[in-house]
């Protein structure tokens, strides 16, 4: 049985919210996985249709949540920026500033941008392949792209495409490649990193 209600709370970062039933009663919990349109996100005071389900503890929650007014295809691009996306933008801004100060070659920034675009495209291809049960891109290949510098594109692909965004240990390995790439950047292109490498060489030479 379908019910109608209004979204009265939505936590974008945690992916859950509450619906106020039109017929009255307590607000109903719903998770992001209950959305019929996984590419869009609820808005406050938006009307939705939903069904009720009960878990093993007897708690009620909404399932098959549908927007009364369909969202446009651009909604997934205009949703609030996640912390991961913000982190990638901040890093690229810092790299751009380092290039502007002539402390870093311009091709490093170009490399990050180009590899990010390629990585995003590979994620998009893999998502299409998954939906068609076609030949998939190996996870190792995705991680190698991130390690090489395409990780900003990977983070944006996870957010916009909703691909590889929940799977573990994929996410853990992705962040390991991100930290490794940033560490290499700092060692090669920052004075502190270069000083550390120089000190290590002197220590090993003794």
Residue, then its C-alpha position, 0 to 999 in steps of 0.5 A: x500500500x502506498x502512502x503520501x508524506x512530506x520530507x521533514x528531515x534529511x541528512x545528506x552526509x549520513x544518507x537518511x531522513x524522516x517523512x511526515x505522513x500525510x494522514x498523520x502519526x509519527x514521522x517515518x524513517x527512511x534510508x538512502x537505499x529506499x529511494x527509487x531514484x538513486x541519482x537524486x536526493x530529497x529536498x526539505x518539504x518535498x512530497x513523496x510516495x512510499x510504502x511501509x516495511x518492518x525490520x526484525x525489531x518491529x521498527x517501521x521504515x519507508x521503502x520504495x520512496x518516490x518523488x511526487x514531482x520527478x527531479x531533473x537529470x541535473x539534480x545529481x550535479x547540483x547536490x551539496x558538495x560532500x566532504x570528500x569532494x571538498x577535500x579534492x577541490x581544496x587539494x587541487x586549489x593548493x596545487x594550483x597555488x603552488x604552481x602559481x608560486x613557481x614551486x611546482x611544475x605546471x604539468x603536475x596540475x594539468x596531470x591531476x586534472x587530466x587523470x581525474x577526467x579519465x578516472x571519472x570516465x572509467x568509473x562511468x563506463x564501469x557503472x554502465x557495464x555493471x547495469x548491462x552485466x557487461x565486461x567490468x573494469x578491474x578494481x585494481x585498475x581503478x585504484x592505479x588511476x587514483x594512485x597515479x593522481x586521478x583520485x579527485x575524479x574518483x571521489x567525484x564519480x562516487x558522489x555523482x554516479x553513486x558507483x563504488x561509494x558504499x563497497x568495502x574494502x574498496x573505499x579503504x583502499x581508495x583512501x590509501x591510494x589517496x594518502x599515498x599519492x599526496x605523500x609522494x606529492x609532498x615528498x617531491x614538490x614541497x621543501x619539507x618533503x625534499x628536506x626529509x628525503x635529503x636528511x634520509x639520504x645523509x643518514x643512509x650514507x653514514 
